[in-house]
């Protein structure tokens, strides 16, 4: 599996822990949209797209099956997020 594209839309809202939304493309064949970039107590992390069930719980719509793939997703997305943030800061 190759991560062939990462697109991040970063935003800063005062008091909001969500810092952006990402789309990741795998093998130029499949896209996963609406991956949230969250500021946690221990730094940034990603949250996969989810939906609310009839019982009120949230369940991932798509997610990595193993730790290696989750790590690859998170590293690629956060690298792009940091790039977008630094480009935005240099434009100001």
N, CA and C atoms as an extended XYZ file, in Angstrom:
276
Properties=species:S:1:pos:R:3:atomname:S:1:resname:S:1:resid:I:1 pbc="F F F"
N         0.836       -1.170        0.000 N   UNK     1
C         0.000        0.000        0.000 CA  UNK     1
C         0.886        1.240        0.000 C   UNK     1
N         0.616        2.140       -0.908 N   UNK     2
C         1.332        3.408       -0.976 CA  UNK     2
C         0.364        4.543       -0.723 C   UNK     2
N         0.794        5.492        0.092 N   UNK     3
C         0.036        6.726        0.270 CA  UNK     3
C         0.481        7.637       -0.857 C   UNK     3
N        -0.411        7.874       -1.817 N   UNK     4
C        -0.032        8.621       -3.008 CA  UNK     4
C        -0.406       10.090       -2.941 C   UNK     4
N        -1.250       10.465       -2.003 N   UNK     5
C        -1.626       11.869       -1.881 CA  UNK     5
C        -2.192       12.132       -0.495 C   UNK     5
N        -1.855       13.296        0.041 N   UNK     6
C        -2.432       13.758        1.307 CA  UNK     6
C        -2.818       15.217        1.113 C   UNK     6
N        -4.050       15.548        1.425 N   UNK     7
C        -4.535       16.923        1.333 CA  UNK     7
C        -5.071       17.317        2.698 C   UNK     7
N        -4.605       18.450        3.214 N   UNK     8
C        -5.023       18.910        4.534 CA  UNK     8
C        -5.619       20.300        4.431 C   UNK     8
N        -6.739       20.479        5.088 N   UNK     9
C        -7.346       21.803        5.258 CA  UNK     9
C        -7.241       22.127        6.741 C   UNK     9
N        -6.334       23.040        7.074 N   UNK    10
C        -6.111       23.408        8.476 CA  UNK    10
C        -6.954       24.628        8.821 C   UNK    10
N        -7.392       24.685       10.065 N   UNK    11
C        -8.112       25.864       10.527 CA  UNK    11
C        -7.885       26.039       12.018 C   UNK    11
N        -7.900       27.275       12.420 N   UNK    12
C        -7.691       27.614       13.829 CA  UNK    12
C        -8.938       28.298       14.341 C   UNK    12
N        -9.603       27.657       15.249 N   UNK    13
C       -10.747       28.262       15.926 CA  UNK    13
C       -10.420       28.277       17.401 C   UNK    13
N       -10.538       29.421       18.004 N   UNK    14
C       -10.218       29.577       19.421 CA  UNK    14
C       -10.974       28.557       20.265 C   UNK    14
N       -10.252       27.806       21.068 N   UNK    15
C       -10.866       26.840       21.974 CA  UNK    15
C       -11.301       25.533       21.331 C   UNK    15
N       -11.069       25.377       20.031 N   UNK    16
C       -11.469       24.156       19.335 CA  UNK    16
C       -10.280       23.210       19.250 C   UNK    16
N       -10.473       21.974       19.682 N   UNK    17
C        -9.391       20.985       19.647 CA  UNK    17
C        -9.195       20.404       18.247 C   UNK    17
N       -10.191       20.534       17.364 N   UNK    18
C       -10.029       20.042       15.999 CA  UNK    18
C        -9.262       21.092       15.199 C   UNK    18
N        -8.131       20.686       14.643 N   UNK    19
C        -7.225       21.610       13.967 CA  UNK    19
C        -7.287       21.528       12.454 C   UNK    19
N        -7.925       20.491       11.923 N   UNK    20
C        -8.011       20.377       10.484 CA  UNK    20
C        -8.700       19.098       10.047 C   UNK    20
N        -8.863       19.006        8.731 N   UNK    21
C        -9.485       17.843        8.092 CA  UNK    21
C        -8.543       17.381        6.984 C   UNK    21
N        -8.386       16.070        6.840 N   UNK    22
C        -7.484       15.534        5.820 CA  UNK    22
C        -8.196       14.529        4.923 C   UNK    22
N        -7.661       14.418        3.719 N   UNK    23
C        -8.027       13.361        2.780 CA  UNK    23
C        -6.745       12.650        2.411 C   UNK    23
N        -6.790       11.337        2.399 N   UNK    24
C        -5.617       10.544        2.039 CA  UNK    24
C        -6.011        9.626        0.871 C   UNK    24
N        -5.111        9.498       -0.106 N   UNK    25
C        -5.352        8.647       -1.270 CA  UNK    25
C        -4.350        7.506       -1.233 C   UNK    25
N        -4.846        6.293       -1.446 N   UNK    26
C        -4.020        5.090       -1.428 CA  UNK    26
C        -3.907        4.513       -2.826 C   UNK    26
N        -2.678        4.258       -3.262 N   UNK    27
C        -2.400        3.613       -4.556 CA  UNK    27
C        -3.094        4.300       -5.735 C   UNK    27
N        -3.300        5.610       -5.640 N   UNK    28
C        -4.023        6.345       -6.689 CA  UNK    28
C        -5.355        5.667       -7.020 C   UNK    28
N        -5.943        4.979       -6.039 N   UNK    29
C        -7.130        4.181       -6.331 CA  UNK    29
C        -8.284        4.413       -5.361 C   UNK    29
N        -8.004        4.763       -4.129 N   UNK    30
C        -9.076        4.919       -3.153 CA  UNK    30
C        -8.764        6.105       -2.248 C   UNK    30
N        -9.798        6.893       -1.950 N   UNK    31
C        -9.632        8.071       -1.090 CA  UNK    31
C       -10.427        7.881        0.193 C   UNK    31
N        -9.849        8.351        1.271 N   UNK    32
C       -10.546        8.389        2.558 CA  UNK    32
C       -10.616        9.856        2.953 C   UNK    32
N       -11.831       10.377        3.049 N   UNK    33
C       -12.075       11.784        3.358 CA  UNK    33
C       -12.437       11.951        4.832 C   UNK    33
N       -12.392       13.181        5.280 N   UNK    34
C       -12.880       13.585        6.608 CA  UNK    34
C       -12.128       12.943        7.770 C   UNK    34
N       -10.822       12.795        7.610 N   UNK    35
C        -9.976       12.357        8.724 CA  UNK    35
C        -9.687       13.617        9.544 C   UNK    35
N       -10.076       13.603       10.798 N   UNK    36
C        -9.930       14.787       11.645 CA  UNK    36
C        -8.548       14.832       12.287 C   UNK    36
N        -7.994       16.036       12.366 N   UNK    37
C        -6.736       16.277       13.064 CA  UNK    37
C        -7.108       16.946       14.382 C   UNK    37
N        -6.777       16.277       15.483 N   UNK    38
C        -7.227       16.697       16.813 CA  UNK    38
C        -6.016       17.039       17.686 C   UNK    38
N        -6.156       18.107       18.480 N   UNK    39
C        -5.145       18.453       19.484 CA  UNK    39
C        -5.537       17.746       20.771 C   UNK    39
N        -4.768       16.735       21.146 N   UNK    40
C        -5.024       15.993       22.376 CA  UNK    40
C        -4.133       16.479       23.499 C   UNK    40
N        -4.285       15.882       24.648 N   UNK    41
C        -3.469       16.252       25.806 CA  UNK    41
C        -1.991       15.969       25.571 C   UNK    41
N        -1.683       14.998       24.693 N   UNK    42
C        -0.298       14.625       24.413 CA  UNK    42
C         0.145       15.010       23.008 C   UNK    42
N        -0.524       15.967       22.390 N   UNK    43
C        -0.162       16.412       21.050 CA  UNK    43
C        -1.212       16.055       20.021 C   UNK    43
N        -0.858       16.255       18.760 N   UNK    44
C        -1.786       16.009       17.660 CA  UNK    44
C        -1.953       14.516       17.390 C   UNK    44
N        -3.166       14.152       16.981 N   UNK    45
C        -3.434       12.794       16.524 CA  UNK    45
C        -4.548       12.860       15.494 C   UNK    45
N        -4.763       11.755       14.793 N   UNK    46
C        -5.834       11.714       13.793 CA  UNK    46
C        -6.989       10.862       14.306 C   UNK    46
N        -8.180       11.209       13.845 N   UNK    47
C        -9.387       10.435       14.134 CA  UNK    47
C       -10.044       10.112       12.797 C   UNK    47
N       -10.269        8.853       12.570 N   UNK    48
C       -10.829        8.407       11.300 CA  UNK    48
C       -12.290        8.843       11.178 C   UNK    48
N       -12.809        8.912        9.941 N   UNK    49
C       -14.201        9.327        9.756 CA  UNK    49
C       -15.147        8.346       10.453 C   UNK    49
N       -16.181        8.898       11.062 N   UNK    50
C       -17.112        8.048       11.808 CA  UNK    50
C       -18.537        8.550       11.629 C   UNK    50
N       -19.469        7.742       12.106 N   UNK    51
C       -20.886        8.137       12.083 CA  UNK    51
C       -21.516        7.724       13.394 C   UNK    51
N       -22.583        8.385       13.725 N   UNK    52
C       -23.297        8.106       14.966 CA  UNK    52
C       -24.292        6.971       14.724 C   UNK    52
N       -24.274        5.966       15.599 N   UNK    53
C       -25.192        4.832       15.468 CA  UNK    53
C       -26.518        5.158       16.151 C   UNK    53
N       -27.472        4.277       16.012 N   UNK    54
C       -28.786        4.460       16.636 CA  UNK    54
C       -28.698        4.496       18.158 C   UNK    54
N       -27.653        3.897       18.711 N   UNK    55
C       -27.483        3.883       20.172 CA  UNK    55
C       -26.723        5.105       20.686 C   UNK    55
N       -26.301        5.987       19.765 N   UNK    56
C       -25.589        7.190       20.168 CA  UNK    56
C       -24.079        7.050       20.184 C   UNK    56
N       -23.586        5.855       19.898 N   UNK    57
C       -22.141        5.638       19.839 CA  UNK    57
C       -21.621        6.066       18.470 C   UNK    57
N       -20.338        6.359       18.403 N   UNK    58
C       -19.700        6.662       17.128 CA  UNK    58
C       -18.867        5.471       16.696 C   UNK    58
N       -18.991        5.113       15.411 N   UNK    59
C       -18.232        3.992       14.848 CA  UNK    59
C       -17.496        4.479       13.621 C   UNK    59
N       -16.220        4.047       13.511 N   UNK    60
C       -15.433        4.426       12.343 CA  UNK    60
C       -16.067        3.858       11.077 C   UNK    60
N       -16.063        4.667       10.030 N   UNK    61
C       -16.544        4.226        8.719 CA  UNK    61
C       -15.431        3.462        8.010 C   UNK    61
N       -14.215        3.983        8.125 N   UNK    62
C       -13.025        3.340        7.557 CA  UNK    62
C       -11.905        3.528        8.563 C   UNK    62
N       -11.059        2.532        8.691 N   UNK    63
C        -9.953        2.650        9.638 CA  UNK    63
C        -8.858        1.649        9.296 C   UNK    63
N        -7.616        1.961        9.675 N   UNK    64
C        -6.509        1.026        9.471 CA  UNK    64
C        -6.720       -0.232       10.320 C   UNK    64
N        -6.300       -1.351        9.802 N   UNK    65
C        -6.462       -2.624       10.499 CA  UNK    65
C        -5.325       -2.889       11.478 C   UNK    65
N        -4.145       -2.327       11.200 N   UNK    66
C        -3.021       -2.591       12.104 CA  UNK    66
C        -2.284       -1.302       12.466 C   UNK    66
N        -1.432       -1.405       13.462 N   UNK    67
C        -0.706       -0.257       14.004 CA  UNK    67
C         0.228        0.368       12.981 C   UNK    67
N         0.878       -0.449       12.158 N   UNK    68
C         1.814        0.090       11.166 CA  UNK    68
C         1.109        1.016       10.175 C   UNK    68
N        -0.055        0.615        9.722 N   UNK    69
C        -0.798        1.448        8.763 CA  UNK    69
C        -1.321        2.705        9.453 C   UNK    69
N        -1.823        2.582       10.671 N   UNK    70
C        -2.292        3.767       11.411 CA  UNK    70
C        -1.140        4.751       11.595 C   UNK    70
N         0.033        4.246       11.943 N   UNK    71
C         1.210        5.101       12.118 CA  UNK    71
C         1.575        5.791       10.807 C   UNK    71
N         1.553        5.051        9.700 N   UNK    72
C         1.862        5.637        8.387 CA  UNK    72
C         0.865        6.742        8.041 C   UNK    72
N        -0.426        6.509        8.277 N   UNK    73
C        -1.457        7.526        8.030 CA  UNK    73
C        -1.172        8.761        8.873 C   UNK    73
N        -0.970        8.547       10.154 N   UNK    74
C        -0.798        9.669       11.070 CA  UNK    74
C         0.455       10.478       10.709 C   UNK    74
N         1.556        9.804       10.438 N   UNK    75
C         2.789       10.512       10.086 CA  UNK    75
C         2.624       11.324        8.805 C   UNK    75
N         2.011       10.739        7.784 N   UNK    76
C         1.826       11.441        6.508 CA  UNK    76
C         0.895       12.644        6.673 C   UNK    76
N        -0.187       12.454        7.396 N   UNK    77
C        -1.156       13.541        7.578 CA  UNK    77
C        -0.570       14.663        8.426 C   UNK    77
N         0.086       14.334        9.530 N   UNK    78
C         0.645       15.375       10.395 CA  UNK    78
C         1.820       16.095        9.718 C   UNK    78
N         2.575       15.396        8.885 N   UNK    79
C         3.640       16.046        8.122 CA  UNK    79
C         3.042       17.097        7.188 C   UNK    79
N         1.980       16.744        6.489 N   UNK    80
C         1.314       17.688        5.585 CA  UNK    80
C         0.657       18.821        6.359 C   UNK    80
N         0.058       18.503        7.499 N   UNK    81
C        -0.559       19.536        8.348 CA  UNK    81
C         0.496       20.561        8.771 C   UNK    81
N         1.646       20.101        9.247 N   UNK    82
C         2.711       21.012        9.671 CA  UNK    82
C         3.219       21.857        8.508 C   UNK    82
N         3.280       21.271        7.320 N   UNK    83
C         3.682       22.013        6.125 CA  UNK    83
C         2.681       23.118        5.821 C   UNK    83
N         1.400       22.788        5.856 N   UNK    84
C         0.345       23.773        5.586 CA  UNK    84
C         0.380       24.896        6.610 C   UNK    84
N         0.558       24.551        7.877 N   UNK    85
C         0.606       25.550        8.959 CA  UNK    85
C         1.815       26.475        8.752 C   UNK    85
N         2.972       25.916        8.450 N   UNK    86
C         4.164       26.757        8.301 CA  UNK    86
C         4.047       27.640        7.056 C   UNK    86
N         3.450       27.138        5.964 N   UNK    87
C         3.231       27.965        4.778 CA  UNK    87
C         2.267       29.105        5.074 C   UNK    87
N         1.247       28.805        5.853 N   UNK    88
C         0.265       29.808        6.231 CA  UNK    88
C         0.899       30.891        7.104 C   UNK    88
N         1.779       30.495        8.016 N   UNK    89
C         2.446       31.450        8.904 CA  UNK    89
C         3.402       32.345        8.123 C   UNK    89
N         4.058       31.790        7.098 N   UNK    90
C         5.007       32.582        6.329 CA  UNK    90
C         4.300       33.584        5.411 C   UNK    90
N         3.034       33.341        5.090 N   UNK    91
C         2.263       34.261        4.261 CA  UNK    91
C         1.767       35.465        5.049 C   UNK    91
N         1.736       35.360        6.352 N   UNK    92
C         1.209       36.445        7.183 CA  UNK    92
C         2.196       37.545        7.390 C   UNK    92
